[in-house]
């Protein structure tokens, strides 16, 4: 949560993302609880939230929240980049 606050991401935005966003990745093997990556994409915002859900106690744990970037995601901000290309490294060429 501290990193989320350092990134300027408000708790209300995270809550909205969890309630209204779309699960774009599932991490069923995560321990102690399965995790998910949720994307909330609107006209003027994009937010990713990683969380885990304890089904027994019905508690959602927020792992992190961040604004995705084009170094890690395609233009749709949902699909992970698969070519390993990092735009932030000068001189690195696509294969």
SULPEKA-V758192 format. One record per helix or strand of 3 or more residues. SS is the DSSP state (H for helix, E for strand). FROM is the first residue (numbers start at 1). LEN is the number of residues. If there is no record, write none. Layout:
SS/FROM/LEN ; SS/FROM/LEN
This chain:
H/2/5 ; H/11/10 ; E/22/6 ; E/35/7 ; E/46/9 ; E/59/8
